[in-house]
Amino acid sequence: RRGELADIAEKYKFGEDIPYIEYTEEEISTWGAVYDKLESLQKDFACREYVDVMPLMVKHCGYSRDRIPQAQDITNFLMPRTGFQLRPVTGLLSSRDFLNGLAFRSFFSTQYIRHSSM
C-alpha cells in the first residue's frame, strides 16, 4: 500500500492538483482512533490558533473521525489564508530539503496512514 501511495507522490508535478486517495476501511479506522485521541487532548494542550482553525478545517477540508482529509482540500484551504500548499512526498526528506520547501511555502507530506499495529 505504501508503494502505491509513494508512486502517486513520485508522479506528482508541482502545480498540478494533488490526486485524491481512496483510503481503506482499516486506514479510516486508524485515522479515527488518532482523531479521537487528539480531540480529547486539545482542550488541555492545543494552542489558541489550532483551536480557532479546526472548526474551519472540519467545514472546508472534511476533517472528521470518519474521513481522512485529502491533501488537495487542505491546500485549497491553506493557500488563500497563508500562501502555503501541501506537496506529496514518498517519505522522509533531509532537513535541508524540508526547510527549503518551507521557505517557498510548501509543506511536504506523505499521504499514507500508518498500519494500525504501530
Helices and strands as residue ranges (DSSP letters): H 2-11, H 25-45, H 48-61, H 71-82, E 85-88, H 95-103, E 106-109
